[in-house]
Structures are given as structure tokens and as C-alpha cells.
Amino acid sequence: MPTESPDNEAIHEPRRWRDNGWTAQVIKNNDDDGWAVAMYKAGEAEPALVGPWTMGRDKKNPKPLDQAAFNTLVKTAGEVLRRHEQQRHAELHKEFTLTGTDGSVVVMIDIVPDEEHPYALLSARGAWGDTIAEVRVPPSFKLTRASAAAWLEGGCQPPGRSDR
């Protein structure tokens, strides 16, 4: 996306609108004769959202951006980013709450997607959030209710290791 001004300077042009950390850029839709709008979050090279844009009254040129349209686009793009973040978190985090004679224990796994050496942290937290145990495991480790219970019953040793 071309930039003629600093990322924090407001721009309110018919085909380009920048404010509050977002930029809307109206672009020619290469797939047909219409127009599209791309929403960029400040500092990001790829758009957070690309969608169709309304034709103007002459049926040739795009409708100009305005404050109301920009606010709607910012809200929509923000929601898209939040959904992506929630999905990513769900892919990398899983937890189970197990209740035993000593109370509740939350067993969780958090995958660290390092490009060269990915790993996961398997941990147990008590009812007050205190860390009971934390071990490094392969990112392929499958946390299930049964594997969590077995890990706790085994003294929270790294899976696959037996000191008994």
C-alpha cells in the first residue's frame, strides 16, 4: 500500500481514509468491473479485511469514503482480527479442570510455535492459581482428561519418563 505520510497522520480522502491506527484504501477489483476496500491496521503489511465497495452514482467510480463508512469498516476489521486471535489461542491452548480429594486442579497445555524448536508447556494449577507443576513436552502431546489425570497421578513427571 503506498504511503505518502507518516502512519499516525490522519487522511480523509475519497479513496483513502486513515485515522485511529487504521487505513481504508479503495482499490480496483481485478476480478470484475467493481471496487473493493482494504482495511490495514497500522504497522501491518497485509490487510486485515478486504471486501466489496459500493459504486458511485455514475456507476463507474467508487463511492467516496466517509466517517460513518470508515467507522463501520474499523469495527468489522477489528472483529475479524479478534476472531483470528481467539481461533489461534484455541489452537495453542487447551485445559481441563479435574476435581479430586485435594480440590480442583486445572491441567493445561500451551503450545509455543517456535519455527525451529516448537514445544509445549504442560502445567497444573491449584484452585488459587498457584503452580503445582510445569514440564516441557513435545508440541504433539495430546492433552485429554485421561492423560491429565494420569499425569497428576504419576506425580507430574514429564510424560514418557518414569522415576518409580
C-alpha positions in Angstrom: 0.0 0.0 0.0 1.5 3.3 -1.0 2.2 5.8 1.8 2.9 9.5 1.4 2.6 10.5 5.0 3.5 9.1 8.5 1.3 6.3 9.7 -0.2 8.4 12.5 -1.3 11.4 10.4 -5.0 11.5 9.7 -6.0 11.3 6.0 -9.6 11.9 4.8 -9.7 11.5 1.1 -12.4 10.0 -1.1 -10.4 6.7 -1.7 -8.2 6.7 1.3 -9.1 7.3 4.9 -6.6 7.0 7.8 -7.4 7.5 11.5 -7.0 5.9 14.9 -4.5 3.3 13.7 -6.4 2.1 10.7 -6.3 2.8 7.0 -9.1 2.2 4.5 -8.0 2.0 0.8 -10.5 1.8 -2.0 -9.0 -0.3 -4.8 -10.0 -1.6 -8.2 -11.4 -5.1 -8.0 -9.3 -7.0 -10.6 -11.9 -9.8 -10.7 -14.7 -7.6 -12.2 -15.6 -4.0 -13.0 -16.3 -3.1 -9.4 -14.3 -1.8 -6.5 -13.1 -3.2 -3.2 -11.9 -1.7 0.1 -8.9 -3.0 2.0 -8.5 -2.3 5.7 -5.0 -2.1 7.1 -4.1 -2.0 10.8 -1.2 0.4 11.4 2.2 -1.4 11.1 0.8 -4.4 9.2 1.7 -5.1 5.6 -1.3 -7.3 4.9 -4.9 -6.1 5.1 -7.0 -7.3 8.0 -10.1 -7.2 5.7 -10.8 -6.9 2.0 -14.4 -6.6 0.9 -16.6 -5.2 -1.9 -17.1 -1.5 -2.1 -20.1 0.4 -3.4 -20.2 2.0 -6.8 -20.9 5.7 -7.0 -23.9 7.3 -8.7 -22.1 7.3 -12.1 -21.8 3.5 -11.9 -18.1 3.8 -12.9 -16.3 5.2 -9.9 -16.4 4.1 -6.3 -18.5 5.8 -3.7 -16.2 8.1 -1.6 -15.2 7.1 1.9 -16.8 9.0 4.8 -16.6 8.9 8.6 -19.6 6.6 9.0 -18.4 4.1 6.5 -14.8 4.2 7.9 -16.1 3.6 11.5 -18.1 0.6 10.3 -15.1 -0.8 8.4 -12.9 -0.3 11.5 -15.4 -2.2 13.7 -15.7 -5.0 11.2 -11.9 -5.4 10.7 -11.4 -5.3 14.4 -13.9 -8.1 14.9 -12.1 -10.2 12.2 -8.8 -9.8 14.0 -10.3 -10.7 17.3 -11.8 -13.9 15.8 -8.5 -14.8 14.4 -6.8 -14.3 17.8 -9.4 -16.4 19.5 -9.0 -19.2 17.0 -5.2 -19.1 17.3 -5.5 -19.2 21.1 -7.9 -22.2 20.9 -5.4 -24.0 18.7 -2.5 -23.4 21.0 -4.2 -23.7 24.4 -6.2 -26.5 26.0 -7.2 -27.1 29.6 -9.2 -29.5 31.8 -10.3 -29.0 35.4 -10.1 -32.1 37.5 -11.6 -32.5 40.9 -10.0 -34.8 43.4 -9.9 -35.3 47.2 -7.5 -32.3 47.5 -9.8 -30.0 45.5 -9.8 -28.7 41.9 -6.7 -28.7 39.7 -6.5 -27.1 36.3 -4.2 -29.0 33.9 -3.3 -27.1 30.7 -1.1 -27.2 27.7 0.2 -24.2 25.9 2.0 -24.8 22.6 4.9 -22.5 21.8 5.0 -22.4 17.9 8.7 -21.7 17.5 9.7 -22.2 13.9 12.9 -24.2 14.7 12.2 -25.8 18.0 8.4 -25.9 18.8 7.4 -27.2 22.2 4.6 -27.1 24.7 4.3 -26.4 28.4 2.2 -28.8 30.4 1.2 -27.3 33.7 -1.0 -27.8 36.7 -2.5 -25.0 38.8 -4.3 -25.3 42.1 -7.7 -23.8 43.0 -6.0 -20.4 43.9 -3.9 -20.3 40.7 -0.7 -21.5 42.3 1.6 -23.5 40.1 1.7 -27.1 41.2 3.9 -28.4 38.3 5.1 -27.4 34.9 7.1 -29.5 32.4 8.1 -29.1 28.8 6.6 -31.6 26.4 6.6 -32.2 22.6 4.0 -30.0 20.8 2.4 -33.2 19.6 1.5 -34.2 23.2 -2.3 -34.9 23.3 -3.9 -33.5 26.4 -7.1 -35.3 27.3 -9.0 -35.6 30.6 -7.5 -39.1 30.9 -3.9 -38.0 30.1 -4.2 -35.1 32.5 -5.4 -37.4 35.3 -2.6 -39.9 34.6 0.0 -37.1 34.7 -1.3 -35.9 38.1 -1.5 -39.4 39.5 2.1 -40.1 38.2 3.5 -37.2 40.3 3.6 -34.7 37.4 6.7 -36.3 35.9 7.5 -35.4 32.2 5.4 -37.8 30.1 7.3 -40.8 29.0 9.7 -40.6 31.9 9.3 -42.9 34.9 11.3 -42.4 38.1 9.3 -45.0 40.0 
